[in-house]
Amino acid sequence: MVEEGDWVAIFHSIHRVMEAERRLKQQKIPMLLIPVPRQLSSDCGLAIRFEDKGLQDALDDLASQSLTPVELYRMTDGKYVLHPKR
């Protein structure tokens, strides 16, 4: 489901992840709502996956709506690597 180089955005709550999904679909930004991978923890249970090419547009749009993810991971060498806050 998550491939090498993909990004996974984690949110505080189901409400926020659903609002982020709605907003990104509205803006036609490529993304996919996925279950939070087992290696990552989240109270929400859902996350948003982005390909590398759509990440910055997605993050900019979410930030403009105060929907910034609380954690952002990148699949690197088969592992989820936490990305520092932008």
Buried (B, 14 or more C-beta within 10 A) or exposed (E): EBEEEBBBBBBEBEEBBBBBBEBBEEBEBBBBBBEBBEEBEBEBEBBBBBBEEBBEBBBEBBEEEEBBBEBBBBBEEEEBEEBEEE
